[in-house]
Amino acid sequence: QGLELKIPQSGSWPGTRSLRSHPDTYTVTGNADNTIYGVACKYGDVDPAAIAQNNGISVSAALTIGQQLKIP
């Protein structure tokens, strides 16, 4: 049978969701970080759209090794 999940519509996340402290400057290495989404995953709690906006690029922009991004 299927498993039923109850997802609350309000509340707060226990503890911090940040994997790295920020604001920060991040240098692209080419290890699962060649997209804005990959970089956002390395921080854990940063919206990919905020990274893109903070750097004047689109969310779908291809990143290059050595490129530096300002993380909000």
PDB file of N, CA, C and O in Angstrom:
ATOM      1  N   GLN A   1       0.816  -1.178   0.000  1.00  0.00           N
ATOM      2  CA  GLN A   1       0.000   0.000   0.000  1.00  0.00           C
ATOM      3  C   GLN A   1       0.865   1.249   0.000  1.00  0.00           C
ATOM      4  O   GLN A   1       2.058   1.191   0.298  1.00  0.00           O
ATOM      5  N   GLY A   2       0.262   2.363  -0.332  1.00  0.00           N
ATOM      6  CA  GLY A   2       0.962   3.644  -0.343  1.00  0.00           C
ATOM      7  C   GLY A   2       1.141   4.190   1.064  1.00  0.00           C
ATOM      8  O   GLY A   2       0.403   3.832   1.983  1.00  0.00           O
ATOM      9  N   LEU A   3       2.095   5.029   1.213  1.00  0.00           N
ATOM     10  CA  LEU A   3       2.386   5.673   2.493  1.00  0.00           C
ATOM     11  C   LEU A   3       1.860   7.094   2.433  1.00  0.00           C
ATOM     12  O   LEU A   3       2.131   7.815   1.473  1.00  0.00           O
ATOM     13  N   GLU A   4       1.116   7.502   3.438  1.00  0.00           N
ATOM     14  CA  GLU A   4       0.548   8.841   3.471  1.00  0.00           C
ATOM     15  C   GLU A   4       1.444   9.744   4.310  1.00  0.00           C
ATOM     16  O   GLU A   4       1.769   9.422   5.453  1.00  0.00           O
ATOM     17  N   LEU A   5       1.843  10.880   3.732  1.00  0.00           N
ATOM     18  CA  LEU A   5       2.661  11.859   4.432  1.00  0.00           C
ATOM     19  C   LEU A   5       1.822  13.084   4.734  1.00  0.00           C
ATOM     20  O   LEU A   5       1.071  13.559   3.882  1.00  0.00           O
ATOM     21  N   LYS A   6       1.951  13.590   5.945  1.00  0.00           N
ATOM     22  CA  LYS A   6       1.266  14.828   6.321  1.00  0.00           C
ATOM     23  C   LYS A   6       2.325  15.922   6.370  1.00  0.00           C
ATOM     24  O   LYS A   6       3.240  15.867   7.192  1.00  0.00           O
ATOM     25  N   ILE A   7       2.205  16.904   5.501  1.00  0.00           N
ATOM     26  CA  ILE A   7       3.176  17.987   5.392  1.00  0.00           C
ATOM     27  C   ILE A   7       2.557  19.251   5.957  1.00  0.00           C
ATOM     28  O   ILE A   7       1.556  19.740   5.434  1.00  0.00           O
ATOM     29  N   PRO A   8       3.149  19.790   7.030  1.00  0.00           N
ATOM     30  CA  PRO A   8       2.582  21.007   7.623  1.00  0.00           C
ATOM     31  C   PRO A   8       2.702  22.200   6.680  1.00  0.00           C
ATOM     32  O   PRO A   8       3.657  22.308   5.911  1.00  0.00           O
ATOM     33  N   GLN A   9       1.726  23.083   6.752  1.00  0.00           N
ATOM     34  CA  GLN A   9       1.716  24.272   5.910  1.00  0.00           C
ATOM     35  C   GLN A   9       2.371  25.466   6.584  1.00  0.00           C
ATOM     36  O   GLN A   9       2.536  26.517   5.965  1.00  0.00           O
ATOM     37  N   SER A  10       2.743  25.312   7.844  1.00  0.00           N
ATOM     38  CA  SER A  10       3.416  26.379   8.572  1.00  0.00           C
ATOM     39  C   SER A  10       4.390  25.749   9.557  1.00  0.00           C
ATOM     40  O   SER A  10       4.441  24.528   9.708  1.00  0.00           O
ATOM     41  N   GLY A  11       5.148  26.587  10.214  1.00  0.00           N
ATOM     42  CA  GLY A  11       6.106  26.092  11.188  1.00  0.00           C
ATOM     43  C   GLY A  11       7.500  26.547  10.820  1.00  0.00           C
ATOM     44  O   GLY A  11       7.683  27.377   9.929  1.00  0.00           O
ATOM     45  N   SER A  12       8.473  26.002  11.505  1.00  0.00           N
ATOM     46  CA  SER A  12       9.850  26.396  11.234  1.00  0.00           C
ATOM     47  C   SER A  12      10.734  25.158  11.156  1.00  0.00           C
ATOM     48  O   SER A  12      10.391  24.095  11.673  1.00  0.00           O
ATOM     49  N   TRP A  13      11.860  25.317  10.507  1.00  0.00           N
ATOM     50  CA  TRP A  13      12.823  24.240  10.353  1.00  0.00           C
ATOM     51  C   TRP A  13      13.675  24.188  11.615  1.00  0.00           C
ATOM     52  O   TRP A  13      14.178  25.223  12.054  1.00  0.00           O
ATOM     53  N   PRO A  14      13.851  23.009  12.210  1.00  0.00           N
ATOM     54  CA  PRO A  14      14.668  22.945  13.430  1.00  0.00           C
ATOM     55  C   PRO A  14      16.155  23.117  13.110  1.00  0.00           C
ATOM     56  O   PRO A  14      16.691  22.415  12.252  1.00  0.00           O
ATOM     57  N   GLY A  15      16.807  24.029  13.784  1.00  0.00           N
ATOM     58  CA  GLY A  15      18.234  24.238  13.562  1.00  0.00           C
ATOM     59  C   GLY A  15      18.520  24.979  12.275  1.00  0.00           C
ATOM     60  O   GLY A  15      17.608  25.475  11.613  1.00  0.00           O
ATOM     61  N   THR A  16      19.784  25.051  11.928  1.00  0.00           N
ATOM     62  CA  THR A  16      20.185  25.762  10.726  1.00  0.00           C
ATOM     63  C   THR A  16      20.202  24.833   9.516  1.00  0.00           C
ATOM     64  O   THR A  16      20.520  23.651   9.646  1.00  0.00           O
ATOM     65  N   ARG A  17      19.866  25.354   8.355  1.00  0.00           N
ATOM     66  CA  ARG A  17      19.921  24.568   7.125  1.00  0.00           C
ATOM     67  C   ARG A  17      21.146  24.940   6.308  1.00  0.00           C
ATOM     68  O   ARG A  17      21.380  24.366   5.245  1.00  0.00           O
ATOM     69  N   SER A  18      21.917  25.880   6.784  1.00  0.00           N
ATOM     70  CA  SER A  18      23.096  26.344   6.062  1.00  0.00           C
ATOM     71  C   SER A  18      24.211  25.304   6.157  1.00  0.00           C
ATOM     72  O   SER A  18      24.537  24.832   7.246  1.00  0.00           O
ATOM     73  N   LEU A  19      24.793  24.952   5.013  1.00  0.00           N
ATOM     74  CA  LEU A  19      25.930  24.032   4.987  1.00  0.00           C
ATOM     75  C   LEU A  19      27.252  24.794   5.012  1.00  0.00           C
ATOM     76  O   LEU A  19      28.269  24.262   5.456  1.00  0.00           O
ATOM     77  N   ARG A  20      27.237  26.030   4.538  1.00  0.00           N
ATOM     78  CA  ARG A  20      28.400  26.920   4.543  1.00  0.00           C
ATOM     79  C   ARG A  20      27.911  28.299   4.962  1.00  0.00           C
ATOM     80  O   ARG A  20      26.784  28.687   4.656  1.00  0.00           O
ATOM     81  N   SER A  21      28.761  29.032   5.660  1.00  0.00           N
ATOM     82  CA  SER A  21      28.344  30.371   6.063  1.00  0.00           C
ATOM     83  C   SER A  21      28.353  31.314   4.856  1.00  0.00           C
ATOM     84  O   SER A  21      29.146  31.153   3.928  1.00  0.00           O
ATOM     85  N   HIS A  22      27.477  32.272   4.893  1.00  0.00           N
ATOM     86  CA  HIS A  22      27.358  33.266   3.827  1.00  0.00           C
ATOM     87  C   HIS A  22      26.762  34.516   4.415  1.00  0.00           C
ATOM     88  O   HIS A  22      26.123  34.420   5.463  1.00  0.00           O
ATOM     89  N   PRO A  23      26.921  35.690   3.820  1.00  0.00           N
ATOM     90  CA  PRO A  23      27.423  35.964   2.473  1.00  0.00           C
ATOM     91  C   PRO A  23      28.875  35.492   2.313  1.00  0.00           C
ATOM     92  O   PRO A  23      29.648  35.410   3.268  1.00  0.00           O
ATOM     93  N   ASP A  24      29.193  35.192   1.065  1.00  0.00           N
ATOM     94  CA  ASP A  24      30.472  34.583   0.753  1.00  0.00           C
ATOM     95  C   ASP A  24      30.799  34.844  -0.707  1.00  0.00           C
ATOM     96  O   ASP A  24      29.936  35.247  -1.487  1.00  0.00           O
ATOM     97  N   THR A  25      32.047  34.612  -1.064  1.00  0.00           N
ATOM     98  CA  THR A  25      32.446  34.584  -2.473  1.00  0.00           C
ATOM     99  C   THR A  25      32.834  33.152  -2.774  1.00  0.00           C
ATOM    100  O   THR A  25      33.699  32.588  -2.104  1.00  0.00           O
ATOM    101  N   TYR A  26      32.200  32.558  -3.779  1.00  0.00           N
ATOM    102  CA  TYR A  26      32.424  31.156  -4.123  1.00  0.00           C
ATOM    103  C   TYR A  26      33.138  31.073  -5.457  1.00  0.00           C
ATOM    104  O   TYR A  26      32.761  31.760  -6.406  1.00  0.00           O
ATOM    105  N   THR A  27      34.167  30.241  -5.541  1.00  0.00           N
ATOM    106  CA  THR A  27      34.888  30.018  -6.797  1.00  0.00           C
ATOM    107  C   THR A  27      34.477  28.667  -7.364  1.00  0.00           C
ATOM    108  O   THR A  27      34.598  27.643  -6.691  1.00  0.00           O
ATOM    109  N   VAL A  28      33.991  28.664  -8.605  1.00  0.00           N
ATOM    110  CA  VAL A  28      33.527  27.450  -9.274  1.00  0.00           C
ATOM    111  C   VAL A  28      34.717  26.514  -9.508  1.00  0.00           C
ATOM    112  O   VAL A  28      35.757  26.933 -10.016  1.00  0.00           O
ATOM    113  N   THR A  29      34.549  25.235  -9.130  1.00  0.00           N
ATOM    114  CA  THR A  29      35.629  24.252  -9.242  1.00  0.00           C
ATOM    115  C   THR A  29      35.416  23.242 -10.360  1.00  0.00           C
ATOM    116  O   THR A  29      36.369  22.607 -10.813  1.00  0.00           O
ATOM    117  N   GLY A  30      34.177  23.088 -10.806  1.00  0.00           N
ATOM    118  CA  GLY A  30      33.873  22.084 -11.819  1.00  0.00           C
ATOM    119  C   GLY A  30      33.415  20.770 -11.206  1.00  0.00           C
ATOM    120  O   GLY A  30      33.147  19.812 -11.932  1.00  0.00           O
ATOM    121  N   ASN A  31      33.321  20.707  -9.878  1.00  0.00           N
ATOM    122  CA  ASN A  31      32.865  19.503  -9.179  1.00  0.00           C
ATOM    123  C   ASN A  31      31.419  19.679  -8.745  1.00  0.00           C
ATOM    124  O   ASN A  31      31.153  20.148  -7.638  1.00  0.00           O
ATOM    125  N   ALA A  32      30.487  19.307  -9.605  1.00  0.00           N
ATOM    126  CA  ALA A  32      29.046  19.403  -9.343  1.00  0.00           C
ATOM    127  C   ALA A  32      28.606  20.830  -9.052  1.00  0.00           C
ATOM    128  O   ALA A  32      27.598  21.044  -8.379  1.00  0.00           O
ATOM    129  N   ASP A  33      29.355  21.806  -9.551  1.00  0.00           N
ATOM    130  CA  ASP A  33      28.971  23.203  -9.314  1.00  0.00           C
ATOM    131  C   ASP A  33      29.024  24.022 -10.602  1.00  0.00           C
ATOM    132  O   ASP A  33      29.305  25.220 -10.563  1.00  0.00           O
ATOM    133  N   ASN A  34      28.755  23.386 -11.738  1.00  0.00           N
ATOM    134  CA  ASN A  34      28.789  24.115 -13.000  1.00  0.00           C
ATOM    135  C   ASN A  34      27.451  24.757 -13.347  1.00  0.00           C
ATOM    136  O   ASN A  34      27.267  25.273 -14.450  1.00  0.00           O
ATOM    137  N   THR A  35      26.508  24.722 -12.387  1.00  0.00           N
ATOM    138  CA  THR A  35      25.234  25.421 -12.535  1.00  0.00           C
ATOM    139  C   THR A  35      24.951  26.197 -11.245  1.00  0.00           C
ATOM    140  O   THR A  35      25.511  25.897 -10.190  1.00  0.00           O
ATOM    141  N   ILE A  36      24.086  27.181 -11.347  1.00  0.00           N
ATOM    142  CA  ILE A  36      23.669  27.946 -10.174  1.00  0.00           C
ATOM    143  C   ILE A  36      23.037  27.007  -9.143  1.00  0.00           C
ATOM    144  O   ILE A  36      23.253  27.166  -7.941  1.00  0.00           O
ATOM    145  N   TYR A  37      22.259  26.033  -9.614  1.00  0.00           N
ATOM    146  CA  TYR A  37      21.603  25.096  -8.701  1.00  0.00           C
ATOM    147  C   TYR A  37      22.631  24.265  -7.939  1.00  0.00           C
ATOM    148  O   TYR A  37      22.457  24.008  -6.748  1.00  0.00           O
ATOM    149  N   GLY A  38      23.701  23.841  -8.614  1.00  0.00           N
ATOM    150  CA  GLY A  38      24.766  23.082  -7.963  1.00  0.00           C
ATOM    151  C   GLY A  38      25.454  23.893  -6.886  1.00  0.00           C
ATOM    152  O   GLY A  38      25.768  23.371  -5.816  1.00  0.00           O
ATOM    153  N   VAL A  39      25.692  25.161  -7.157  1.00  0.00           N
ATOM    154  CA  VAL A  39      26.311  26.039  -6.160  1.00  0.00           C
ATOM    155  C   VAL A  39      25.363  26.225  -4.984  1.00  0.00           C
ATOM    156  O   VAL A  39      25.793  26.158  -3.833  1.00  0.00           O
ATOM    157  N   ALA A  40      24.084  26.456  -5.251  1.00  0.00           N
ATOM    158  CA  ALA A  40      23.104  26.640  -4.181  1.00  0.00           C
ATOM    159  C   ALA A  40      23.054  25.409  -3.270  1.00  0.00           C
ATOM    160  O   ALA A  40      22.908  25.547  -2.056  1.00  0.00           O
ATOM    161  N   CYS A  41      23.172  24.221  -3.841  1.00  0.00           N
ATOM    162  CA  CYS A  41      23.155  22.993  -3.042  1.00  0.00           C
ATOM    163  C   CYS A  41      24.340  22.938  -2.084  1.00  0.00           C
ATOM    164  O   CYS A  41      24.228  22.362  -1.002  1.00  0.00           O
ATOM    165  N   LYS A  42      25.456  23.519  -2.457  1.00  0.00           N
ATOM    166  CA  LYS A  42      26.638  23.519  -1.586  1.00  0.00           C
ATOM    167  C   LYS A  42      26.420  24.389  -0.342  1.00  0.00           C
ATOM    168  O   LYS A  42      27.075  24.189   0.681  1.00  0.00           O
ATOM    169  N   TYR A  43      25.495  25.356  -0.435  1.00  0.00           N
ATOM    170  CA  TYR A  43      25.203  26.225   0.707  1.00  0.00           C
ATOM    171  C   TYR A  43      23.995  25.745   1.496  1.00  0.00           C
ATOM    172  O   TYR A  43      23.880  26.039   2.686  1.00  0.00           O
ATOM    173  N   GLY A  44      23.104  25.021   0.863  1.00  0.00           N
ATOM    174  CA  GLY A  44      21.985  24.409   1.562  1.00  0.00           C
ATOM    175  C   GLY A  44      20.753  25.263   1.728  1.00  0.00           C
ATOM    176  O   GLY A  44      19.640  24.740   1.669  1.00  0.00           O
ATOM    177  N   ASP A  45      20.906  26.550   1.932  1.00  0.00           N
ATOM    178  CA  ASP A  45      19.731  27.371   2.223  1.00  0.00           C
ATOM    179  C   ASP A  45      19.680  28.643   1.387  1.00  0.00           C
ATOM    180  O   ASP A  45      19.007  29.601   1.768  1.00  0.00           O
ATOM    181  N   VAL A  46      20.372  28.671   0.261  1.00  0.00           N
ATOM    182  CA  VAL A  46      20.398  29.860  -0.595  1.00  0.00           C
ATOM    183  C   VAL A  46      19.580  29.584  -1.850  1.00  0.00           C
ATOM    184  O   VAL A  46      19.783  28.573  -2.522  1.00  0.00           O
ATOM    185  N   ASP A  47      18.660  30.483  -2.161  1.00  0.00           N
ATOM    186  CA  ASP A  47      17.819  30.360  -3.344  1.00  0.00           C
ATOM    187  C   ASP A  47      18.673  30.577  -4.599  1.00  0.00           C
ATOM    188  O   ASP A  47      19.359  31.594  -4.699  1.00  0.00           O
ATOM    189  N   PRO A  48      18.644  29.638  -5.561  1.00  0.00           N
ATOM    190  CA  PRO A  48      19.414  29.801  -6.785  1.00  0.00           C
ATOM    191  C   PRO A  48      19.124  31.131  -7.492  1.00  0.00           C
ATOM    192  O   PRO A  48      20.031  31.748  -8.052  1.00  0.00           O
ATOM    193  N   ALA A  49      17.861  31.571  -7.467  1.00  0.00           N
ATOM    194  CA  ALA A  49      17.500  32.836  -8.116  1.00  0.00           C
ATOM    195  C   ALA A  49      18.205  34.014  -7.439  1.00  0.00           C
ATOM    196  O   ALA A  49      18.564  34.983  -8.108  1.00  0.00           O
ATOM    197  N   ALA A  50      18.406  33.940  -6.121  1.00  0.00           N
ATOM    198  CA  ALA A  50      19.096  35.016  -5.403  1.00  0.00           C
ATOM    199  C   ALA A  50      20.573  35.060  -5.800  1.00  0.00           C
ATOM    200  O   ALA A  50      21.145  36.142  -5.928  1.00  0.00           O
ATOM    201  N   ILE A  51      21.190  33.898  -5.993  1.00  0.00           N
ATOM    202  CA  ILE A  51      22.592  33.859  -6.441  1.00  0.00           C
ATOM    203  C   ILE A  51      22.697  34.482  -7.829  1.00  0.00           C
ATOM    204  O   ILE A  51      23.573  35.310  -8.080  1.00  0.00           O
ATOM    205  N   ALA A  52      21.803  34.081  -8.728  1.00  0.00           N
ATOM    206  CA  ALA A  52      21.825  34.610 -10.093  1.00  0.00           C
ATOM    207  C   ALA A  52      21.639  36.125 -10.089  1.00  0.00           C
ATOM    208  O   ALA A  52      22.387  36.846 -10.749  1.00  0.00           O
ATOM    209  N   GLN A  53      20.654  36.604  -9.356  1.00  0.00           N
ATOM    210  CA  GLN A  53      20.376  38.039  -9.310  1.00  0.00           C
ATOM    211  C   GLN A  53      21.560  38.805  -8.709  1.00  0.00           C
ATOM    212  O   GLN A  53      21.913  39.882  -9.189  1.00  0.00           O
ATOM    213  N   ASN A  54      22.158  38.260  -7.681  1.00  0.00           N
ATOM    214  CA  ASN A  54      23.278  38.903  -7.003  1.00  0.00           C
ATOM    215  C   ASN A  54      24.503  39.033  -7.913  1.00  0.00           C
ATOM    216  O   ASN A  54      25.376  39.869  -7.680  1.00  0.00           O
ATOM    217  N   ASN A  55      24.553  38.191  -8.956  1.00  0.00           N
ATOM    218  CA  ASN A  55      25.697  38.190  -9.864  1.00  0.00           C
ATOM    219  C   ASN A  55      25.364  38.696 -11.266  1.00  0.00           C
ATOM    220  O   ASN A  55      26.219  38.691 -12.152  1.00  0.00           O
ATOM    221  N   GLY A  56      24.118  39.132 -11.463  1.00  0.00           N
ATOM    222  CA  GLY A  56      23.721  39.681 -12.754  1.00  0.00           C
ATOM    223  C   GLY A  56      23.720  38.669 -13.880  1.00  0.00           C
ATOM    224  O   GLY A  56      24.001  39.016 -15.027  1.00  0.00           O
ATOM    225  N   ILE A  57      23.403  37.400 -13.562  1.00  0.00           N
ATOM    226  CA  ILE A  57      23.334  36.351 -14.582  1.00  0.00           C
ATOM    227  C   ILE A  57      21.997  35.632 -14.456  1.00  0.00           C
ATOM    228  O   ILE A  57      21.276  35.821 -13.477  1.00  0.00           O
ATOM    229  N   SER A  58      21.670  34.811 -15.440  1.00  0.00           N
ATOM    230  CA  SER A  58      20.414  34.068 -15.379  1.00  0.00           C
ATOM    231  C   SER A  58      20.612  32.783 -14.576  1.00  0.00           C
ATOM    232  O   SER A  58      21.732  32.292 -14.433  1.00  0.00           O
ATOM    233  N   VAL A  59      19.526  32.256 -14.064  1.00  0.00           N
ATOM    234  CA  VAL A  59      19.570  31.021 -13.281  1.00  0.00           C
ATOM    235  C   VAL A  59      20.095  29.868 -14.129  1.00  0.00           C
ATOM    236  O   VAL A  59      20.706  28.939 -13.599  1.00  0.00           O
ATOM    237  N   SER A  60      19.868  29.917 -15.412  1.00  0.00           N
ATOM    238  CA  SER A  60      20.296  28.830 -16.300  1.00  0.00           C
ATOM    239  C   SER A  60      21.689  29.048 -16.889  1.00  0.00           C
ATOM    240  O   SER A  60      22.118  28.274 -17.745  1.00  0.00           O
ATOM    241  N   ALA A  61      22.391  30.070 -16.454  1.00  0.00           N
ATOM    242  CA  ALA A  61      23.723  30.362 -17.000  1.00  0.00           C
ATOM    243  C   ALA A  61      24.691  29.210 -16.735  1.00  0.00           C
ATOM    244  O   ALA A  61      24.692  28.622 -15.654  1.00  0.00           O
ATOM    245  N   ALA A  62      25.510  28.898 -17.732  1.00  0.00           N
ATOM    246  CA  ALA A  62      26.573  27.907 -17.549  1.00  0.00           C
ATOM    247  C   ALA A  62      27.734  28.598 -16.845  1.00  0.00           C
ATOM    248  O   ALA A  62      28.127  29.701 -17.223  1.00  0.00           O
ATOM    249  N   LEU A  63      28.275  27.956 -15.835  1.00  0.00           N
ATOM    250  CA  LEU A  63      29.377  28.523 -15.077  1.00  0.00           C
ATOM    251  C   LEU A  63      30.693  27.919 -15.562  1.00  0.00           C
ATOM    252  O   LEU A  63      30.722  26.801 -16.075  1.00  0.00           O
ATOM    253  N   THR A  64      31.767  28.663 -15.395  1.00  0.00           N
ATOM    254  CA  THR A  64      33.080  28.177 -15.822  1.00  0.00           C
ATOM    255  C   THR A  64      34.000  28.021 -14.611  1.00  0.00           C
ATOM    256  O   THR A  64      33.879  28.746 -13.624  1.00  0.00           O
ATOM    257  N   ILE A  65      34.904  27.075 -14.706  1.00  0.00           N
ATOM    258  CA  ILE A  65      35.862  26.840 -13.636  1.00  0.00           C
ATOM    259  C   ILE A  65      36.647  28.121 -13.375  1.00  0.00           C
ATOM    260  O   ILE A  65      37.129  28.764 -14.307  1.00  0.00           O
ATOM    261  N   GLY A  66      36.770  28.484 -12.111  1.00  0.00           N
ATOM    262  CA  GLY A  66      37.463  29.699 -11.715  1.00  0.00           C
ATOM    263  C   GLY A  66      36.565  30.908 -11.594  1.00  0.00           C
ATOM    264  O   GLY A  66      36.964  31.917 -11.013  1.00  0.00           O
ATOM    265  N   GLN A  67      35.349  30.828 -12.136  1.00  0.00           N
ATOM    266  CA  GLN A  67      34.408  31.942 -12.039  1.00  0.00           C
ATOM    267  C   GLN A  67      34.060  32.186 -10.577  1.00  0.00           C
ATOM    268  O   GLN A  67      33.846  31.233  -9.827  1.00  0.00           O
ATOM    269  N   GLN A  68      33.999  33.431 -10.168  1.00  0.00           N
ATOM    270  CA  GLN A  68      33.643  33.752  -8.793  1.00  0.00           C
ATOM    271  C   GLN A  68      32.224  34.278  -8.724  1.00  0.00           C
ATOM    272  O   GLN A  68      31.806  35.093  -9.546  1.00  0.00           O
ATOM    273  N   LEU A  69      31.499  33.804  -7.740  1.00  0.00           N
ATOM    274  CA  LEU A  69      30.122  34.213  -7.523  1.00  0.00           C
ATOM    275  C   LEU A  69      29.973  34.803  -6.139  1.00  0.00           C
ATOM    276  O   LEU A  69      30.531  34.300  -5.164  1.00  0.00           O
ATOM    277  N   LYS A  70      29.198  35.895  -6.069  1.00  0.00           N
ATOM    278  CA  LYS A  70      28.870  36.490  -4.772  1.00  0.00           C
ATOM    279  C   LYS A  70      27.625  35.780  -4.250  1.00  0.00           C
ATOM    280  O   LYS A  70      26.566  35.820  -4.877  1.00  0.00           O
ATOM    281  N   ILE A  71      27.761  35.136  -3.104  1.00  0.00           N
ATOM    282  CA  ILE A  71      26.651  34.411  -2.499  1.00  0.00           C
ATOM    283  C   ILE A  71      26.000  35.304  -1.445  1.00  0.00           C
ATOM    284  O   ILE A  71      26.661  35.747  -0.506  1.00  0.00           O
ATOM    285  N   PRO A  72      24.681  35.572  -1.605  1.00  0.00           N
ATOM    286  CA  PRO A  72      24.011  36.448  -0.639  1.00  0.00           C
ATOM    287  C   PRO A  72      23.865  35.790   0.739  1.00  0.00           C
ATOM    288  O   PRO A  72      23.322  36.400   1.659  1.00  0.00           O
TER     289      PRO A  72
END
